[in-house]
Amino acid sequence: MTLVNLNKAFPKRFNAFDELFNDLPAGYTREANLAVPPVNIAETADAYHLELNAPGRNKEDFKVSIEKGLLTIGYDQKEEAKNEGMKSVRKEFTYKSFKRSFSLDDKIDADNIQAKYENGLLKFLLPKKEQAKEVVKQISIQ
């Protein structure tokens, strides 16, 4: 699986199998001055597990699509309702719009991808196709 950061002017491709997350900033891209939620990707024999850290949002606000082998996760910030009777003394967190994309390779069964949003994490289960699963074969010794 390959990460493509679309928030930069020229997308840089990363290979998930080459320790890619050691090179990424923790949720921030200086070039575009955008906050980008960090992700964790884990692999099991049957699937990849992707978690995107995006607290304080509603699951209906996310846009997730797959097009031409590219899984795209986006969030568009809606205009905040202003309360005339209250002025902000300090505001340290915001919910900015973002878009993250991941290139899906041939090992992933794109038709059976599952997603759920709980406790501020947008979680994806990206199952592997049957032929891509590693089969452990026991060899008997004679």
C-alpha positions in Angstrom: 0.0 0.0 0.0 1.4 3.4 -0.9 0.6 6.8 0.7 0.1 9.8 -1.5 -0.1 13.1 0.3 -2.3 15.3 -1.9 -2.0 18.4 0.3 1.4 19.3 -1.2 1.8 21.0 -4.5 3.8 18.0 -5.9 2.6 14.8 -4.3 5.4 12.6 -2.9 4.9 8.9 -2.9 5.8 6.7 0.0 6.0 3.0 0.3 4.3 1.6 3.4 6.7 -1.3 3.6 9.8 0.9 3.8 9.2 2.5 7.2 7.4 5.4 5.5 5.9 6.9 8.6 9.3 7.7 10.1 9.6 10.5 7.4 6.2 12.1 7.9 5.7 15.0 10.1 3.3 14.5 13.0 0.1 15.7 11.4 1.5 18.9 9.7 2.8 19.8 6.3 4.8 23.0 6.3 4.5 23.5 2.5 0.7 23.9 2.5 0.3 25.0 6.2 -2.4 22.4 6.6 -3.1 20.1 9.5 -3.3 16.5 8.2 -4.5 13.8 10.6 -1.9 11.1 11.3 -2.5 7.5 10.4 -1.4 4.1 11.6 -1.2 1.1 9.3 -0.8 -2.4 10.5 -0.8 -5.7 8.5 -2.1 -9.1 9.5 -2.2 -12.3 7.4 -5.7 -11.5 6.3 -5.9 -7.7 6.0 -4.4 -4.2 6.4 -5.7 -2.1 9.3 -5.7 1.7 8.7 -6.5 4.1 11.5 -6.9 7.9 10.9 -6.8 10.1 14.0 -9.6 12.6 13.5 -11.4 13.4 16.8 -14.3 15.8 17.2 -15.9 15.2 13.9 -19.1 13.3 12.8 -18.9 10.2 10.6 -21.3 11.9 8.2 -18.8 14.6 7.5 -16.1 12.3 6.0 -16.0 11.6 2.3 -14.4 8.2 1.4 -14.0 7.0 -2.1 -12.1 4.5 -4.2 -11.3 5.5 -7.8 -8.7 3.9 -10.0 -7.0 2.1 -7.1 -6.8 5.2 -5.0 -8.5 5.3 -1.5 -9.3 8.9 -0.7 -10.4 10.1 2.7 -11.5 13.7 3.0 -13.1 16.1 5.4 -14.6 19.5 4.5 -14.8 22.0 7.4 -18.2 23.5 7.6 -18.7 27.1 8.7 -18.9 27.5 12.5 -22.0 29.0 13.9 -21.1 32.2 15.7 -22.6 32.8 19.1 -23.2 36.6 19.4 -23.3 36.5 23.2 -20.0 34.8 23.6 -16.5 35.8 22.6 -13.6 33.4 22.3 -10.9 34.1 24.9 -8.6 31.3 23.7 -9.0 28.9 20.9 -6.3 26.2 20.6 -7.9 23.6 18.4 -9.6 23.7 15.0 -11.0 21.2 12.6 -9.5 22.0 9.2 -10.4 20.4 5.9 -8.1 17.7 4.8 -7.6 15.0 2.1 -5.4 11.9 2.4 -5.1 9.3 -0.3 -3.6 5.8 -0.3 -2.8 3.8 -3.4 -4.3 0.3 -3.1 -2.3 -2.5 -4.6 -3.5 -5.7 -6.2 -3.4 -7.6 -2.9 -6.4 -5.6 -1.5 -10.0 -6.7 -2.0 -11.4 -3.2 -2.7 -15.0 -4.5 -2.9 -15.0 -5.6 0.8 -13.3 -2.6 2.5 -15.0 -1.7 5.7 -14.9 1.6 7.7 -16.2 2.7 11.1 -15.7 5.9 13.2 -15.4 5.5 16.9 -13.7 7.4 19.7 -12.1 9.9 17.3 -10.5 7.2 15.1 -11.7 6.5 11.5 -10.8 2.8 11.2 -10.6 0.9 7.9 -10.3 -2.9 7.4 -8.7 -3.5 4.0 -9.0 -7.3 3.4 -6.5 -9.1 1.3 -7.6 -11.2 -1.7 -7.5 -14.9 -1.2 -4.4 -15.4 -3.4 -2.5 -12.7 -1.6 -2.9 -14.2 1.9 0.2 -16.0 3.0 -0.4 -19.6 3.6 1.7 -21.4 6.2 2.5 -24.8 5.1 3.7 -27.4 7.5 6.4 -29.8 6.2 6.6 -33.2 7.7 10.0 -34.7 8.4 10.4 -38.4 7.5 
